[in-house]
Amino acid sequence: MKKESSDSLDCDAALGWIARLRSDAASDEDRQAFALWLAEDPGHRQAMDQMLDLWDDLGVVRHIPDLNPAAQDVTAAANSPRYWSWAAALVATLVLGLLLWPAQQGGREGELFETALGEQRSVELSDRSRVMLNTATRLRVSLNDDQRVVTLLRGEAFFQVQPDPQRPFHVDTGSTRITVLGTAFNVYRERDATDITVTEGVVRVTELGDTGGRAPATEILHINQQLHADRRGLHAVATADVGGQMAWQRGELVAEEMPLPELVRQLQRYHPTRILIVDPDVAALTVSGVFRLDNLEAILQALEVSLDLEAARLDDTSVQLLKAGG
């Protein structure tokens, strides 16, 4: 009985979403709220999935009075409350699918931009917003009358967004959505983790997708603030070293007491040469300085001098960092 009651409530909620999204006043925020409702409880999605199983049963549609008032042959099954809940949810699925389809299609069919390893590229979008792509970055842009959506598939990009209150600007990175009206911010996506740094204005960061049954978290970031997001959620907002974070736009890498393995990991984003560290004592070293990203040999020479290391060439594509004289 409790299960059926819960199913019925889910159907009632779905009907409420229909009423809201079918109205002329439906906004992008309404659609976002619907997406969050769908994700907040597995039962919501399961109810919709069950209705999709009836997709091929055209008789369901014929027995809904709003769709066919002249229909007279109503079966006993169609008179049951549970059947009507299923039918109503199917209508909800059809209507919401039509309402959300243009935005979803735009995200899939938008213009694609990408950079190769070590390449950087600046792009001006049709709304006069600008995007600077860092090394090995891939993103898709879809601009329409209601919203502007960028999907960062991999890598790092800096956004300078042209204000447009009628068309919010979103950046999606898998499990995270960044929403702004007009501002500047940096987004770095590495696998399932995202770092967001705001250099101007304010952005809203919201979790997307499955959150394990808890309510999706939302954070507001102001100028010079940074947030880390991953599958575990949104982590504490912190004051950011914006100069260091944005140094890649000047072709530089800024390190301040950075563990040597982390420095190597960052360098690998820009260069195909593999840099190996095997000795635990070498791995425990830290480094500070400003390095030109376009000159790996100069960086290796600087590490040799400052940390008393040797960059031993293993082959044309690999270097190992060793203690000098070791």
C-alpha positions in Angstrom: 0.0 0.0 0.0 2.8 2.4 0.9 4.5 1.6 -2.4 1.4 2.4 -4.4 0.8 5.5 -2.4 4.3 6.7 -3.2 3.8 5.9 -6.9 0.6 7.9 -6.9 2.3 10.9 -5.3 5.1 10.8 -7.9 2.5 10.8 -10.6 0.7 13.8 -9.0 4.0 15.6 -8.8 4.6 14.9 -12.5 1.3 16.4 -13.4 2.2 19.5 -11.4 5.4 19.7 -13.6 3.2 19.4 -16.7 1.1 22.4 -15.6 4.1 24.5 -14.9 6.1 23.6 -18.0 3.2 23.9 -20.4 2.5 27.5 -19.2 3.8 30.4 -21.2 5.6 31.6 -18.1 7.8 28.4 -17.9 11.4 29.5 -17.5 14.8 27.9 -17.7 14.9 27.8 -13.9 11.7 25.7 -14.0 13.3 23.3 -16.3 16.4 23.1 -14.1 14.2 22.5 -11.1 12.4 19.7 -12.9 15.7 18.1 -13.7 16.7 18.3 -10.0 13.3 16.8 -8.9 13.9 13.9 -11.4 17.3 13.3 -9.9 16.6 13.7 -6.2 14.8 10.3 -5.8 15.3 7.1 -7.7 11.5 6.6 -7.5 10.9 9.7 -9.6 13.0 8.3 -12.5 11.6 4.8 -12.0 8.1 6.1 -12.3 9.0 7.8 -15.6 10.8 4.7 -16.8 7.8 2.5 -16.1 5.7 4.8 -18.2 8.2 4.5 -21.1 7.5 0.8 -21.1 4.0 1.7 -22.3 5.3 3.8 -25.1 4.3 1.4 -27.8 0.8 0.9 -26.3 -1.1 3.4 -28.4 -4.3 2.4 -26.7 -3.1 4.2 -23.6 -3.1 7.5 -25.5 -6.5 6.9 -27.1 -8.1 6.4 -23.7 -7.0 9.7 -22.3 -10.0 12.1 -22.5 -7.9 15.3 -23.0 -6.3 13.7 -26.1 -9.5 12.2 -27.6 -12.8 13.4 -26.0 -14.8 11.4 -28.5 -13.4 8.1 -27.3 -16.2 5.8 -26.0 -14.6 2.4 -25.7 -13.0 2.6 -22.3 -11.9 -0.8 -21.0 -12.2 -2.0 -17.4 -8.4 -1.8 -17.0 -8.5 1.9 -18.1 -11.0 2.6 -15.2 -8.6 1.5 -12.5 -6.9 4.3 -10.5 -3.5 2.8 -11.1 -4.0 2.7 -14.8 -4.9 6.4 -14.8 -1.8 7.2 -12.8 0.3 5.4 -15.5 -1.5 7.1 -18.3 -1.1 10.5 -16.7 2.6 9.9 -16.2 2.9 8.8 -19.8 1.4 12.1 -20.9 3.8 13.9 -18.6 6.7 12.0 -20.3 5.4 13.0 -23.8 4.9 16.7 -22.9 8.2 17.1 -21.0 10.1 15.3 -23.7 8.7 17.8 -26.2 9.5 20.8 -23.9 13.0 19.7 -23.1 14.0 18.2 -26.5 15.2 21.5 -28.1 17.7 22.2 -25.3 18.9 18.6 -25.2 19.3 18.6 -29.0 21.2 21.9 -28.9 23.6 20.5 -26.4 24.4 17.5 -28.6 24.5 19.3 -32.0 26.2 22.5 -30.9 29.5 23.7 -32.3 32.6 21.8 -31.2 35.9 23.5 -30.3 39.1 21.7 -29.3 42.9 22.1 -28.8 45.8 19.7 -29.2 48.4 18.9 -26.6 50.3 22.1 -25.9 47.9 24.3 -28.0 45.9 27.3 -26.7 43.1 29.0 -28.6 40.8 32.0 -28.1 37.3 31.8 -29.5 34.6 34.5 -29.8 31.1 33.1 -29.6 28.1 34.5 -31.6 26.8 36.3 -28.4 30.2 38.1 -28.1 31.3 36.0 -25.1 34.9 34.8 -25.3 36.4 31.5 -24.4 40.1 30.7 -24.1 40.9 27.0 -24.4 43.9 25.6 -22.7 45.9 22.6 -23.8 44.1 19.3 -24.8 40.7 20.9 -24.2 37.4 19.9 -25.9 34.1 21.7 -25.5 30.7 22.0 -27.2 28.7 25.3 -27.5 25.0 25.6 -28.0 23.3 29.0 -28.0 19.6 29.4 -28.5 16.8 31.9 -27.6 16.3 30.7 -24.1 19.8 29.8 -22.8 23.5 29.4 -23.6 25.1 26.1 -22.8 28.7 25.0 -23.0 29.6 21.4 -22.2 33.3 21.1 -21.2 34.1 17.6 -22.2 37.7 17.7 -21.0 40.5 20.2 -20.2 40.5 23.8 -19.1 38.8 27.0 -20.4 38.5 30.6 -19.3 35.1 32.2 -19.9 34.3 35.9 -20.3 30.6 36.0 -20.6 28.6 38.7 -22.3 25.7 39.7 -20.0 22.2 38.7 -21.2 19.5 38.4 -18.4 17.1 36.7 -20.9 19.6 33.9 -21.7 21.5 32.4 -18.7 25.0 31.1 -19.6 25.7 27.5 -18.3 28.9 25.5 -18.3 28.3 21.7 -17.7 31.2 19.4 -16.7 29.4 16.1 -16.2 28.2 16.2 -12.6 28.4 20.0 -12.2 26.7 23.0 -13.7 28.1 26.6 -13.5 25.5 29.3 -14.1 26.2 33.0 -14.8 24.6 36.1 -16.4 27.8 38.0 -17.0 31.2 37.4 -15.4 34.6 35.8 -15.9 35.7 32.5 -14.5 38.0 29.5 -15.1 36.9 25.9 -15.3 39.3 22.9 -15.2 37.9 19.4 -15.7 40.0 16.4 -15.0 38.1 13.1 -15.3 35.2 13.4 -12.9 36.6 16.4 -10.9 36.2 20.1 -11.7 37.8 23.2 -10.3 36.0 26.5 -10.7 37.8 29.8 -10.1 36.0 33.2 -10.4 37.9 36.2 -11.5 35.0 38.6 -12.0 31.3 38.7 -10.9 29.4 35.8 -9.3 28.6 32.3 -10.4 26.3 29.6 -9.1 27.5 26.0 -9.0 25.0 23.2 -8.8 25.3 19.4 -8.7 23.8 17.5 -11.6 22.9 13.8 -12.0 22.7 11.1 -9.3 23.6 12.4 -5.8 23.0 9.2 -3.9 19.6 10.1 -2.6 20.6 13.5 -1.0 19.4 16.9 -2.3 21.8 18.3 -4.9 24.1 20.9 -3.4 24.4 24.5 -4.6 27.2 27.0 -3.9 27.6 30.7 -4.8 31.1 31.8 -5.8 32.3 35.4 -5.8 35.4 37.1 -7.2 38.7 35.4 -6.2 37.0 32.3 -4.9 37.5 28.7 -5.9 35.5 25.5 -5.6 36.4 21.9 -6.1 33.6 19.5 -7.3 33.7 15.7 -7.7 31.4 12.7 -7.4 31.3 13.2 -3.6 29.8 16.6 -3.9 30.8 20.3 -3.8 33.7 21.0 -1.4 34.5 24.1 0.7 34.7 27.5 -1.1 38.3 28.9 -0.7 40.1 32.1 -1.6 42.0 31.5 -4.7 45.4 32.6 -5.9 43.9 34.0 -9.1 47.3 35.1 -10.5 48.7 31.6 -10.2 45.6 30.0 -11.4 45.4 32.1 -14.6 49.1 32.0 -15.3 48.5 29.4 -18.1 47.0 32.3 -20.2 50.4 33.9 -20.1 52.1 30.6 -21.1 53.4 30.1 -17.5 53.1 27.7 -14.7 53.4 29.2 -11.2 54.6 26.8 -8.4 54.8 27.7 -4.7 56.1 24.9 -2.6 54.5 22.5 -5.1 55.3 18.8 -4.7 57.6 17.7 -7.5 55.2 14.9 -8.7 52.4 17.5 -9.0 54.7 19.8 -11.0 55.4 16.9 -13.3 51.7 16.1 -13.7 51.0 19.6 -14.7 53.9 19.6 -17.2 52.5 16.4 -18.8 49.4 18.3 -19.7 51.4 20.4 -22.2 54.2 18.0 -23.4 54.3 14.5 -24.8 57.6 13.7 -23.0 57.1 11.3 -20.1 58.8 12.5 -16.9 59.4 9.6 -14.5 60.1 9.8 -10.7 61.0 6.4 -9.1 63.1 7.5 -6.1 60.8 8.3 -3.0 63.3 10.9 -1.9 63.1 12.7 -5.2 59.3 12.5 -5.0 59.3 14.1 -1.6 60.9 17.3 -3.0 59.0 20.6 -3.5 59.6 23.3 -5.9 58.8 27.1 -6.3 59.2 29.3 -9.3 57.6 30.5 -12.5 58.2 28.3 -15.5 57.6 28.9 -19.2 55.3 26.1 -20.5 56.7 26.2 -24.0 60.3 25.2 -23.0 60.4 21.9 -21.2 64.2 21.6 -21.6 64.7 24.9 -19.7 62.4 23.6 -16.9 64.3 20.4 -16.6 67.6 22.3 -16.4 66.2 24.6 -13.7 65.2 21.5 -11.7 68.6 20.1 -12.0 70.2 23.2 -10.7 67.7 24.2 -8.0 67.1 20.7 -6.6 70.4 19.0 -7.3 68.9 16.5 -9.7 69.8 14.9 -13.0 67.3 14.6 -15.9 68.4 11.3 -17.4 67.2 10.8 -21.0 65.9 7.2 -21.3 64.8 7.5 -24.9 63.3 10.1 -27.3 60.1 10.3 -25.3 61.1 9.6 -21.7 63.1 11.4 -19.0 63.8 10.2 -15.5 64.6 12.6 -12.6 67.4 11.2 -10.4 69.5 12.5 -7.6 72.6 14.1 -9.0 75.6 11.7 -9.0 73.2 8.9 -8.0 
